[in-house]
């Protein structure tokens, strides 16, 4: 099988904007009915900036809900028959909480250790935190009465090696410094959330102090406060009827942290508005067009999460009853347009742009679809990408859920290190021209599929 590109170089640092919590500029500026034009580079750029200015769309948060409301309104205005699947879940939220690690030395002096981020959906502490001796190495049969110091590594699917059976855990990430880890919202590794152990992540440059304190048997206070309370999110979806019931489904996750994760939704929304503006007699209306902004990518406690959950819910056997998926002949799930490389310059102590793109991996679930997406991206002058077919890796994002359900799928992804970071990942990490070339390529592929292209 051809290689699958895993990750790009480290993130660039930029001050977060004053988030508005509003997304009413997401696609409203683009009016193909009036102009007759397909989306321009300026249109895509305005849409992704509007998404970013609204703020992080963590699953079920007020910003995520407002974002879904805007997507729903835009789809309805374009002529889609829009519906929502309500998804109640227990929402983990530390946005108004605190997290810290304070070590007390032999002389009673308190040392604050910089914490990169809390392990997403791990357990919470009382307001005053938990104070226990630090312990590293193998655990004793009695897991109580200490804070366990573990050593892990960061991968594109989240940290590994952080599992513990203790009152609380500090996970020292050996391969990533604090400045790169700080601000991560990394929800993809299972295990710890189910055990509800308060867990904080510490960068490699801070590990020595924590590990030395554990070796000396010093005590520490670990604090991680927030809420775990009933919440709700939803899948927003709709169908634009074509001349046949065969449906081309555009669908990726709607929840995300920044301007990269997930900029597929505003891009696909502009494309959907263009195709919806065409008369039913158009070649691009031969098939019906579906659109699914799914939830749960950032919180797997959501029932029927992500594209696999949506597909199962609408298969006619999981309570949805509509059997929508029986009409879906192909799914299109592209993500992460326009990403560029940044790296940490040790000499200056700053993140700087390399001027190089993050390599992009496009995917087609069979040879015909691989050829389609490759040809479309080449035709749009996209660069620095590979096109593959065959089994879809776990890193492939929303495309994976459609493929697991047996739907022929095209998609694509790039994986920069700032992908899930709340402090990094702004539009300064994207290249407008590169963004446009990939969006245009996928739009061409969607047009071919809507016109009856062989699948």
QUITA-V246971 format. One record per backbone hydrogen bond with DSSP energy under -1.0 kcal/mol. NH is the residue of the N-H (numbers start at 1). CO is the residue of the C=O. If there is no record, write none. Layout:
nh:NH co:CO
nh:NH co:CO
This chain:
nh:8 co:415
nh:19 co:17
nh:20 co:53
nh:26 co:23
nh:30 co:27
nh:35 co:31
nh:36 co:32
nh:44 co:40
nh:45 co:41
nh:46 co:42
nh:47 co:43
nh:48 co:44
nh:49 co:45
nh:50 co:46
nh:51 co:47
nh:52 co:48
nh:53 co:49
nh:54 co:50
nh:55 co:52
nh:57 co:256
nh:61 co:58
nh:65 co:61
nh:66 co:62
nh:67 co:63
nh:68 co:64
nh:69 co:65
nh:70 co:66
nh:71 co:67
nh:72 co:68
nh:73 co:69
nh:74 co:70
nh:75 co:71
nh:76 co:72
nh:77 co:73
nh:78 co:74
nh:79 co:76
nh:80 co:75
nh:81 co:239
nh:83 co:237
nh:85 co:235
nh:87 co:233
nh:89 co:231
nh:91 co:229
nh:93 co:227
nh:97 co:94
nh:100 co:223
nh:102 co:221
nh:103 co:111
nh:104 co:219
nh:105 co:109
nh:108 co:105
nh:111 co:103
nh:113 co:101
nh:116 co:201
nh:117 co:201
nh:119 co:199
nh:122 co:119
nh:125 co:224
nh:129 co:126
nh:130 co:222
nh:132 co:220
nh:134 co:218
nh:135 co:147
nh:147 co:133
nh:148 co:168
nh:149 co:135
nh:150 co:170
nh:152 co:172
nh:153 co:160
nh:155 co:158
nh:158 co:155
nh:160 co:153
nh:167 co:146
nh:169 co:198
nh:170 co:148
nh:171 co:200
nh:172 co:150
nh:173 co:202
nh:174 co:152
nh:181 co:177
nh:182 co:178
nh:183 co:116
nh:184 co:181
nh:185 co:420
nh:195 co:191
nh:196 co:192
nh:200 co:169
nh:201 co:117
nh:202 co:171
nh:204 co:176
nh:206 co:203
nh:210 co:206
nh:211 co:207
nh:212 co:208
nh:213 co:209
nh:214 co:210
nh:215 co:211
nh:216 co:212
nh:217 co:214
nh:218 co:213
nh:220 co:132
nh:221 co:102
nh:222 co:130
nh:223 co:100
nh:225 co:98
nh:227 co:93
nh:229 co:91
nh:231 co:89
nh:233 co:87
nh:235 co:85
nh:236 co:293
nh:237 co:83
nh:238 co:291
nh:239 co:81
nh:240 co:289
nh:243 co:285
nh:247 co:327
nh:248 co:288
nh:249 co:330
nh:250 co:290
nh:251 co:332
nh:254 co:294
nh:256 co:57
nh:258 co:261
nh:259 co:425
nh:263 co:260
nh:267 co:263
nh:268 co:264
nh:269 co:265
nh:270 co:266
nh:271 co:267
nh:272 co:268
nh:273 co:269
nh:274 co:270
nh:275 co:271
nh:276 co:272
nh:277 co:273
nh:278 co:275
nh:282 co:279
nh:285 co:282
nh:286 co:283
nh:287 co:450
nh:288 co:246
nh:289 co:240
nh:290 co:248
nh:291 co:238
nh:292 co:250
nh:293 co:236
nh:294 co:252
nh:302 co:299
nh:306 co:295
nh:309 co:305
nh:310 co:306
nh:311 co:307
nh:312 co:308
nh:313 co:309
nh:314 co:310
nh:315 co:312
nh:325 co:314
nh:326 co:323
nh:327 co:324
nh:329 co:247
nh:330 co:247
nh:331 co:408
nh:332 co:249
nh:333 co:410
nh:335 co:412
nh:340 co:429
nh:341 co:356
nh:343 co:352
nh:345 co:350
nh:349 co:345
nh:352 co:343
nh:354 co:341
nh:358 co:339
nh:360 co:384
nh:361 co:413
nh:362 co:386
nh:363 co:411
nh:364 co:388
nh:365 co:409
nh:370 co:366
nh:371 co:367
nh:372 co:368
nh:373 co:369
nh:374 co:370
nh:375 co:371
nh:376 co:372
nh:377 co:373
nh:378 co:374
nh:379 co:375
nh:380 co:376
nh:381 co:378
nh:382 co:377
nh:386 co:360
nh:388 co:362
nh:396 co:393
nh:400 co:397
nh:402 co:398
nh:403 co:399
nh:404 co:400
nh:405 co:401
nh:406 co:403
nh:407 co:402
nh:410 co:331
nh:411 co:363
nh:412 co:333
nh:413 co:361
nh:417 co:9
nh:419 co:416
nh:421 co:418
nh:422 co:183
nh:429 co:426
nh:430 co:427
nh:431 co:338
nh:435 co:431
nh:436 co:432
nh:437 co:433
nh:438 co:434
nh:439 co:435
nh:440 co:436
nh:441 co:437
nh:442 co:438
nh:443 co:439
nh:444 co:440
nh:445 co:441
nh:446 co:442
nh:447 co:443
nh:448 co:444
nh:449 co:445
nh:450 co:446
nh:451 co:447
nh:452 co:449
nh:453 co:448
